[in-house]
Amino acid sequence: MSTQMIIRIEPGLKDKVGRFARAEGKTTSDVVRELLEEYISSRDISAYVDNLWERIGGRLSAQGVTAKQISGAIHEARRGKR
């Protein structure tokens, strides 16, 4: 379910956003939602880390590396640092 957010902006900015949104077949709300999502995603380190792990995992899987091998390598690396 969506919730409302009330913001204050200059009338000229509101008009411009509305014109650009309509030209793209969107509503002003669509544009604001996209901007907020982009703002959060560019600052959300956890999403970046999750994406990084997915890419690393995909590459390791493509090379035939198993989860057990990864776990063993981590254990060995930790043991060597003591």
C-alpha positions in Angstrom: 0.0 0.0 0.0 1.2 3.5 -0.8 1.3 6.5 1.5 1.3 10.1 0.7 4.1 12.5 1.1 3.6 16.3 1.0 6.5 18.5 -0.1 6.8 22.2 -0.9 8.4 23.3 -4.2 8.3 26.4 -6.3 5.4 26.6 -8.7 7.7 27.0 -11.7 9.5 23.8 -10.8 6.2 21.9 -10.3 5.0 23.1 -13.8 8.3 22.0 -15.4 8.2 18.6 -13.8 4.6 18.1 -14.8 5.4 19.0 -18.4 8.4 16.7 -18.7 6.5 13.9 -17.0 3.6 14.2 -19.4 6.0 14.2 -22.3 7.3 10.8 -21.1 3.8 9.5 -20.4 4.2 9.6 -16.7 2.6 11.4 -13.8 4.5 13.8 -11.5 4.2 11.2 -8.8 5.9 8.6 -11.0 8.8 11.0 -11.5 9.1 11.8 -7.8 9.0 8.1 -6.9 11.7 7.3 -9.5 13.9 10.1 -8.1 13.5 9.0 -4.5 14.3 5.4 -5.5 17.4 6.5 -7.4 18.4 8.7 -4.4 18.1 5.8 -2.0 19.8 3.2 -4.2 22.8 5.5 -4.8 23.3 5.8 -1.1 22.3 2.3 0.1 25.5 0.5 0.7 23.7 -2.8 1.6 22.1 -2.9 -1.8 25.6 -2.4 -3.4 27.1 -5.1 -1.2 24.2 -7.5 -2.1 24.7 -6.9 -5.8 28.5 -7.4 -5.4 28.0 -10.7 -3.7 25.5 -11.8 -6.4 28.1 -11.0 -9.1 30.9 -12.7 -7.2 28.7 -15.8 -6.5 27.7 -16.0 -10.2 31.3 -15.9 -11.4 32.4 -18.5 -8.9 29.5 -20.8 -9.8 30.4 -20.4 -13.5 33.9 -21.5 -12.7 32.6 -24.6 -10.8 33.5 -23.4 -7.3 31.2 -24.9 -4.7 29.9 -23.3 -1.4 31.9 -25.9 0.5 35.1 -24.8 -1.2 34.4 -21.2 -0.4 33.7 -22.0 3.2 36.9 -24.0 3.5 38.9 -21.2 2.0 37.4 -18.7 4.4 38.1 -21.0 7.3 41.7 -21.5 6.2 42.3 -17.8 5.7 41.0 -17.0 9.1 43.1 -19.6 10.7 46.2 -18.3 9.0 45.7 -14.8 10.4 46.0 -15.8 14.0 
